[in-house]
């Protein structure tokens, strides 16, 4: 990820409705949510929500797919991963033991899948 991309993603999340919309989409992975339902959950008009979703999509934090008459939105997990890695790549000056608490916080929500031999 380039600095400009990180700034765009952070700017997209630096607005309350977009931040909460992104968190809502993350909670509804992998199914996603229809645009109208997102607007209802967030309590904003559909045209306003469309603008917010477009900003999240441009930043790589949301993606959409047409299913019949509905547009289903999902969290851009690849964008989240890229942003997170960009922010912590040089964490703790190369001392992995200092980053342990951060990793410990993340593991309970996303435990690694067991490897099969």
C-alpha atoms as an extended CHARMM CRD file, in Angstrom:
* protein
*
       117  EXT
         1         1  UNK       CA              0.0000000000        0.0000000000        0.0000000000  PROA      1               0.0000000000
         2         2  UNK       CA              1.2420000000        3.4580000000       -0.8780000000  PROA      2               0.0000000000
         3         3  UNK       CA              0.9580000000        6.4240000000        1.5280000000  PROA      3               0.0000000000
         4         4  UNK       CA             -1.7500000000        8.0340000000       -0.6450000000  PROA      4               0.0000000000
         5         5  UNK       CA             -3.8680000000        4.8580000000       -0.4300000000  PROA      5               0.0000000000
         6         6  UNK       CA             -3.4960000000        4.7490000000        3.3560000000  PROA      6               0.0000000000
         7         7  UNK       CA             -4.4950000000        8.4000000000        3.6280000000  PROA      7               0.0000000000
         8         8  UNK       CA             -7.5560000000        7.7750000000        1.4380000000  PROA      8               0.0000000000
         9         9  UNK       CA             -8.6260000000        4.7940000000        3.5730000000  PROA      9               0.0000000000
        10        10  UNK       CA             -8.0800000000        6.6510000000        6.8340000000  PROA      10              0.0000000000
        11        11  UNK       CA             -9.9650000000        9.6860000000        5.4820000000  PROA      11              0.0000000000
        12        12  UNK       CA            -12.8730000000        7.4400000000        4.4910000000  PROA      12              0.0000000000
        13        13  UNK       CA            -13.0380000000        6.0860000000        8.0300000000  PROA      13              0.0000000000
        14        14  UNK       CA            -12.6270000000        9.5230000000        9.6310000000  PROA      14              0.0000000000
        15        15  UNK       CA            -16.3650000000       10.2220000000        9.4240000000  PROA      15              0.0000000000
        16        16  UNK       CA            -18.7930000000        8.7090000000       11.9400000000  PROA      16              0.0000000000
        17        17  UNK       CA            -21.3740000000        7.2890000000        9.5140000000  PROA      17              0.0000000000
        18        18  UNK       CA            -18.7250000000        5.7160000000        7.2880000000  PROA      18              0.0000000000
        19        19  UNK       CA            -16.8180000000        4.2590000000       10.2300000000  PROA      19              0.0000000000
        20        20  UNK       CA            -19.9510000000        2.6810000000       11.6700000000  PROA      20              0.0000000000
        21        21  UNK       CA            -21.0480000000        1.5040000000        8.2140000000  PROA      21              0.0000000000
        22        22  UNK       CA            -17.7010000000       -0.2070000000        7.7210000000  PROA      22              0.0000000000
        23        23  UNK       CA            -18.0040000000       -1.8800000000       11.1330000000  PROA      23              0.0000000000
        24        24  UNK       CA            -21.5360000000       -2.9970000000       10.2330000000  PROA      24              0.0000000000
        25        25  UNK       CA            -20.2720000000       -4.5260000000        6.9930000000  PROA      25              0.0000000000
        26        26  UNK       CA            -17.4660000000       -6.3280000000        8.8320000000  PROA      26              0.0000000000
        27        27  UNK       CA            -20.0220000000       -7.8260000000       11.2430000000  PROA      27              0.0000000000
        28        28  UNK       CA            -22.0570000000       -9.1100000000        8.2950000000  PROA      28              0.0000000000
        29        29  UNK       CA            -19.2370000000      -10.8450000000        6.4500000000  PROA      29              0.0000000000
        30        30  UNK       CA            -19.3690000000      -12.8430000000        4.2750000000  PROA      30              0.0000000000
        31        31  UNK       CA            -23.0670000000      -12.4310000000        3.4140000000  PROA      31              0.0000000000
        32        32  UNK       CA            -23.0500000000       -8.6440000000        3.1030000000  PROA      32              0.0000000000
        33        33  UNK       CA            -26.0680000000       -6.3710000000        3.2670000000  PROA      33              0.0000000000
        34        34  UNK       CA            -28.3200000000       -4.7110000000        0.6970000000  PROA      34              0.0000000000
        35        35  UNK       CA            -27.7490000000       -0.9660000000        0.3500000000  PROA      35              0.0000000000
        36        36  UNK       CA            -31.2760000000       -0.1220000000        1.5250000000  PROA      36              0.0000000000
        37        37  UNK       CA            -30.8810000000       -2.2090000000        4.6530000000  PROA      37              0.0000000000
        38        38  UNK       CA            -27.5770000000       -0.4870000000        5.4510000000  PROA      38              0.0000000000
        39        39  UNK       CA            -29.2970000000        2.8960000000        5.1360000000  PROA      39              0.0000000000
        40        40  UNK       CA            -32.0840000000        1.7440000000        7.4990000000  PROA      40              0.0000000000
        41        41  UNK       CA            -29.5930000000        0.3780000000       10.0630000000  PROA      41              0.0000000000
        42        42  UNK       CA            -27.6360000000        3.6240000000        9.9440000000  PROA      42              0.0000000000
        43        43  UNK       CA            -30.7240000000        5.8470000000        9.9550000000  PROA      43              0.0000000000
        44        44  UNK       CA            -29.6990000000        7.9080000000        6.9320000000  PROA      44              0.0000000000
        45        45  UNK       CA            -31.4200000000        8.5520000000        3.5940000000  PROA      45              0.0000000000
        46        46  UNK       CA            -30.5360000000        6.0930000000        0.8370000000  PROA      46              0.0000000000
        47        47  UNK       CA            -28.9370000000        8.7290000000       -1.3970000000  PROA      47              0.0000000000
        48        48  UNK       CA            -26.7050000000        9.8570000000        1.4790000000  PROA      48              0.0000000000
        49        49  UNK       CA            -25.7710000000        6.2440000000        2.2040000000  PROA      49              0.0000000000
        50        50  UNK       CA            -24.9200000000        5.7230000000       -1.4640000000  PROA      50              0.0000000000
        51        51  UNK       CA            -22.4170000000        8.5710000000       -1.2510000000  PROA      51              0.0000000000
        52        52  UNK       CA            -20.8610000000        7.1150000000        1.9140000000  PROA      52              0.0000000000
        53        53  UNK       CA            -20.6320000000        3.6400000000        0.3600000000  PROA      53              0.0000000000
        54        54  UNK       CA            -19.0070000000        5.0890000000       -2.7630000000  PROA      54              0.0000000000
        55        55  UNK       CA            -16.3160000000        6.7410000000       -0.6290000000  PROA      55              0.0000000000
        56        56  UNK       CA            -15.6690000000        3.4820000000        1.2260000000  PROA      56              0.0000000000
        57        57  UNK       CA            -15.5080000000        1.6000000000       -2.0850000000  PROA      57              0.0000000000
        58        58  UNK       CA            -13.0240000000        4.0740000000       -3.6200000000  PROA      58              0.0000000000
        59        59  UNK       CA            -10.8520000000        3.5990000000       -0.5460000000  PROA      59              0.0000000000
        60        60  UNK       CA            -10.9700000000       -0.1880000000       -0.9510000000  PROA      60              0.0000000000
        61        61  UNK       CA            -12.9760000000       -0.6770000000        2.2370000000  PROA      61              0.0000000000
        62        62  UNK       CA            -16.2510000000       -1.8080000000        0.6490000000  PROA      62              0.0000000000
        63        63  UNK       CA            -17.2450000000       -3.7220000000       -2.4470000000  PROA      63              0.0000000000
        64        64  UNK       CA            -20.5820000000       -4.2140000000       -4.1140000000  PROA      64              0.0000000000
        65        65  UNK       CA            -22.2930000000       -6.8510000000       -6.1970000000  PROA      65              0.0000000000
        66        66  UNK       CA            -25.6190000000       -6.6400000000       -7.9680000000  PROA      66              0.0000000000
        67        67  UNK       CA            -27.9990000000       -9.4710000000       -7.0880000000  PROA      67              0.0000000000
        68        68  UNK       CA            -31.2050000000       -9.0380000000       -9.0430000000  PROA      68              0.0000000000
        69        69  UNK       CA            -32.6230000000       -5.6490000000       -8.1210000000  PROA      69              0.0000000000
        70        70  UNK       CA            -30.4570000000       -5.3100000000       -5.0070000000  PROA      70              0.0000000000
        71        71  UNK       CA            -26.9010000000       -4.1300000000       -4.5890000000  PROA      71              0.0000000000
        72        72  UNK       CA            -25.1720000000       -6.1210000000       -1.8650000000  PROA      72              0.0000000000
        73        73  UNK       CA            -22.2770000000       -4.4660000000       -0.0670000000  PROA      73              0.0000000000
        74        74  UNK       CA            -19.5000000000       -6.2920000000        1.7140000000  PROA      74              0.0000000000
        75        75  UNK       CA            -16.5350000000       -5.1100000000        3.7230000000  PROA      75              0.0000000000
        76        76  UNK       CA            -13.3350000000       -4.7060000000        1.7450000000  PROA      76              0.0000000000
        77        77  UNK       CA            -11.3160000000       -7.0190000000        3.9480000000  PROA      77              0.0000000000
        78        78  UNK       CA             -8.3410000000       -6.9030000000        1.5760000000  PROA      78              0.0000000000
        79        79  UNK       CA             -8.3100000000       -3.1190000000        1.9750000000  PROA      79              0.0000000000
        80        80  UNK       CA             -8.5280000000       -3.4480000000        5.7530000000  PROA      80              0.0000000000
        81        81  UNK       CA             -5.6890000000       -5.9730000000        5.7340000000  PROA      81              0.0000000000
        82        82  UNK       CA             -3.5190000000       -3.7360000000        3.5370000000  PROA      82              0.0000000000
        83        83  UNK       CA             -4.1850000000       -0.6830000000        5.7210000000  PROA      83              0.0000000000
        84        84  UNK       CA             -3.4900000000       -2.5690000000        8.9330000000  PROA      84              0.0000000000
        85        85  UNK       CA             -0.2500000000       -4.0060000000        7.5650000000  PROA      85              0.0000000000
        86        86  UNK       CA              0.7950000000       -0.5800000000        6.3110000000  PROA      86              0.0000000000
        87        87  UNK       CA              0.2600000000        0.8840000000        9.7780000000  PROA      87              0.0000000000
        88        88  UNK       CA              2.0880000000       -1.8260000000       11.7090000000  PROA      88              0.0000000000
        89        89  UNK       CA              4.6660000000       -3.1380000000        9.2320000000  PROA      89              0.0000000000
        90        90  UNK       CA              7.5580000000       -1.4310000000       11.0360000000  PROA      90              0.0000000000
        91        91  UNK       CA              6.0620000000       -1.9840000000       14.4650000000  PROA      91              0.0000000000
        92        92  UNK       CA              8.2970000000       -1.8530000000       17.4760000000  PROA      92              0.0000000000
        93        93  UNK       CA             11.5700000000       -1.2880000000       15.5860000000  PROA      93              0.0000000000
        94        94  UNK       CA             11.8690000000       -4.9510000000       14.6870000000  PROA      94              0.0000000000
        95        95  UNK       CA             11.2430000000       -6.2460000000       18.2110000000  PROA      95              0.0000000000
        96        96  UNK       CA              8.4430000000       -8.7800000000       17.7050000000  PROA      96              0.0000000000
        97        97  UNK       CA              7.9500000000       -9.3130000000       21.4350000000  PROA      97              0.0000000000
        98        98  UNK       CA              6.6880000000       -5.7350000000       21.6980000000  PROA      98              0.0000000000
        99        99  UNK       CA              3.9800000000       -6.4080000000       19.0970000000  PROA      99              0.0000000000
       100       100  UNK       CA              2.7920000000       -9.5110000000       20.9430000000  PROA      100             0.0000000000
       101       101  UNK       CA              0.0150000000       -7.7300000000       22.8560000000  PROA      101             0.0000000000
       102       102  UNK       CA             -1.3990000000       -6.3810000000       19.5690000000  PROA      102             0.0000000000
       103       103  UNK       CA             -1.4290000000       -9.8550000000       18.0450000000  PROA      103             0.0000000000
       104       104  UNK       CA             -2.9150000000      -11.3470000000       21.2080000000  PROA      104             0.0000000000
       105       105  UNK       CA             -5.8070000000       -8.8620000000       20.9560000000  PROA      105             0.0000000000
       106       106  UNK       CA             -6.4930000000       -9.8240000000       17.3320000000  PROA      106             0.0000000000
       107       107  UNK       CA             -6.3320000000      -13.6190000000       17.6270000000  PROA      107             0.0000000000
       108       108  UNK       CA             -9.5270000000      -14.2280000000       19.6480000000  PROA      108             0.0000000000
       109       109  UNK       CA            -11.6600000000      -12.6210000000       16.9290000000  PROA      109             0.0000000000
       110       110  UNK       CA             -9.9090000000      -14.3570000000       14.0460000000  PROA      110             0.0000000000
       111       111  UNK       CA             -8.2950000000      -17.6030000000       15.1850000000  PROA      111             0.0000000000
       112       112  UNK       CA             -6.0940000000      -19.2300000000       12.5490000000  PROA      112             0.0000000000
       113       113  UNK       CA             -7.5200000000      -22.2830000000       10.8710000000  PROA      113             0.0000000000
       114       114  UNK       CA             -5.7910000000      -25.5400000000       11.8260000000  PROA      114             0.0000000000
       115       115  UNK       CA             -3.3730000000      -26.7300000000        9.1810000000  PROA      115             0.0000000000
       116       116  UNK       CA             -3.8960000000      -30.1380000000        7.6860000000  PROA      116             0.0000000000
       117       117  UNK       CA             -0.8340000000      -32.2630000000        7.0270000000  PROA      117             0.0000000000
